[in-house]
Amino acid sequence: MSDTYDVLIIGGGINGCSTALELARRGARVALVEKDNIGDGPTGRSSAIIRQHYSNELTARMAHYSLGVFQEFEERVGGECGFRRTGFLALVAAADRAGLEANVALQRGVGIRTELLPAEALREIMPGMATADLVAAAWEEDSGYADPYLTVNAYAAAARRAGVRVLTNTAVTDVTQHAGRVTGVETTAGRLGAAAVVNCAGPWGARVARMAGLEIPLNACRVQVSFFKRPPGEETVHPVVVDFGQATYFRSETGGLTLVGLVDPAEANAIVDPDRYDESVDTDFILDTGERLIRRYPAMERSASAGGYAALYDVTPDWHVIIDEAPPGSGFFLCCGSSGHGFKLGPAVGRLTAERVLGVADPLFPAHLFRLGRFAEGDPVRGRYAYSIAG
Ligand SMILES: Cc1cc2nc3c(=O)[nH]c(=O)nc-3n(C[C@H](O)[C@H](O)[C@H](O)COP(=O)(O)OP(=O)(O)OC[C@H]3O[C@@H](n4cnc5c(N)ncnc54)[C@H](O)[C@@H]3O)c2cc1C
């Protein structure tokens, strides 16, 4: 097999695999290089919540497009993604009411089925919920969650069928360049040539960028997830909830469990070496998330802890992905920094990145919002809430 490609992708998470598939479907010769196995990075440990509630028209459109892919996964990608439609609720107290209303109007404007509910109406959707402190909620009946490991492996299999060479257990060790343009990569299995290289390395994104001589503002941050066994009488699957009052998100998980994580910008402070961090959950985190969950869902007082784990977010200063060619004309592309909310956007990010790499004249999604230069220009992506991944 030839060792020269049109495009080389570094990283076998959802963004790398969806970009590879979209490129191959447009006729590019592509190789994807993953240092471990497909989905072994944060993608495989994702809570994989699929909602469309965003503050920007572009990200809302991308979430809406991606939901369509998850809903019709077998026809549009092939294989299974394990999508479960449970509905999604965003809960706010008084301070965030205006932001919530503006977001719902924005989403409806791009065709998303969502509605604003008064707090009293929430008990019809989730009877066990405590609502006294809430003023309003947004409800998306089409949203839910997927199985991230199934999803990313289905994408990789589809990419292979489309002609992509997928190398696993192979690490990229250097990005080679000549006269200001990339020429390929060095890997633990030898050299691969290409006119374009795409950095989809997630929390290792800054390290891979450095191989091309580029500094990017991206940190690997340790985040945690806990599980609680729902008590007798609460076995029914409940909606996905983002609870801005308690700074948590929670959703049902297989086995009668509820999975809980945080929507707290302070998670960006836990910067770690992505190759050396504690992957177990802290006892304090289980206690803290358990208490927050009980405040919203009092029946969980009778629940039992079922452990948890820690994984990594790849966080940029505005909590949004970087998709750009840097420097311009170099053939080195960035597609990393999806900051803890990139799973649901993966299908759209793959399409956007592929069209950006190929220089498609009329792309479905413009890349400008995600350009690297926004940080130096003082023009970051702005959300309507002070809650990091909720942007
Ligand atoms: C606990 C948790 C919960 C989350 N919950 C949600 C959620 O509910 N909804 C949502 O939308 N998003 C969520 N996310 C975020 C989402 O999972 C990520 O944004 C997304 O999976 C990132 O995908 P990626 O393809 O960019 O990168 P990753 O999955 O990080 O993949 C990068 C890959 O690059 C590989 N790599 C790195 N360096 C090299 C190298 N030198 N050579 C070869 N390969 C290399 C790594 O091994 C890795 O497999 C969550 C994330 C976590 C950790």
The ligand as an ORCA input file, in Angstrom:
! r2SCAN-3c Opt
* xyz 0 1
  C     -16.225     12.759     31.024
  C     -16.601     13.417     29.732
  C     -17.921     13.696     29.471
  C     -18.278     14.302     28.280
  N     -19.598     14.515     28.015
  C     -19.977     15.020     26.815
  C     -21.349     15.122     26.499
  O     -22.208     14.752     27.290
  N     -21.693     15.620     25.267
  C     -20.752     16.042     24.383
  O     -21.115     16.518     23.302
  N     -19.428     15.946     24.668
  C     -19.028     15.439     25.851
  N     -17.704     15.310     26.154
  C     -16.707     15.828     25.227
  C     -16.471     14.940     24.046
  O     -16.415     13.605     24.453
  C     -15.181     15.382     23.355
  O     -15.281     16.761     23.036
  C     -14.937     14.602     22.073
  O     -15.073     13.214     22.287
  C     -13.541     14.919     21.564
  O     -13.273     14.120     20.465
  P     -11.924     14.298     19.637
  O     -12.055     13.432     18.446
  O     -11.614     15.733     19.438
  O     -10.765     13.828     20.611
  P     -10.404     12.589     21.546
  O     -11.511     11.687     21.859
  O      -9.707     13.261     22.645
  O      -9.383     11.789     20.652
  C      -8.067     12.228     20.416
  C      -7.274     10.998     20.038
  O      -5.999     11.404     19.582
  C      -5.096     10.381     19.917
  N      -3.721     10.931     19.873
  C      -3.226     11.903     20.656
  N      -1.944     12.147     20.351
  C      -1.616     11.295     19.340
  C      -0.426     11.047     18.595
  N       0.716     11.721     18.834
  N      -0.448     10.095     17.637
  C      -1.597      9.388     17.386
  N      -2.743      9.580     18.078
  C      -2.770     10.523     19.036
  C      -5.539      9.981     21.319
  O      -5.068      8.712     21.696
  C      -7.054     10.060     21.199
  O      -7.652      8.803     20.919
  C     -17.290     14.675     27.333
  C     -15.947     14.396     27.587
  C     -15.602     13.750     28.763
  C     -14.165     13.429     29.021
*
